[in-house]
Amino acid sequence: MQTQTLRDATGLSQMLRSRRKEMGLTQEQLGQRAGLAAKHVSRIENGTHEPKVSTLFALISALDLDLVLGEKGTVAPVPSVADIF
């Protein structure tokens, strides 16, 4: 998955749904991983419910994602192999 810049709840909802499908998970499976009901996952993905920060972090973790914040207009550099090892 490529790094994405999100600026609103709609973009976040779409990204979460896209990542879940990319991983081959159902809403039920994602809910189990994140400690949420499938119905709650559905509402978040459909944009009818904006999650609490703790719920957002549970979903991010369950989807094997990181949350990276940066100044608007800047993109975090991808670490080089030398930086990793």
C-alpha angles and dihedrals in degrees: 000000000000124000111267131199112222124191104170144030093258092059090048092051092050093047093051091050092046092050092047091053091044088057091048094241128146120222087254092054093047090048091053091050092049098038093247136122115256088239090059091050089050093052092049093048091047092050095239092116129038109213127231114252091255090054091048091053091049090053093045091052093046089052093050092243134137126221111225122185124197143156114289111269096022127103122210110242119246108245116248122233088255090058091052099049 
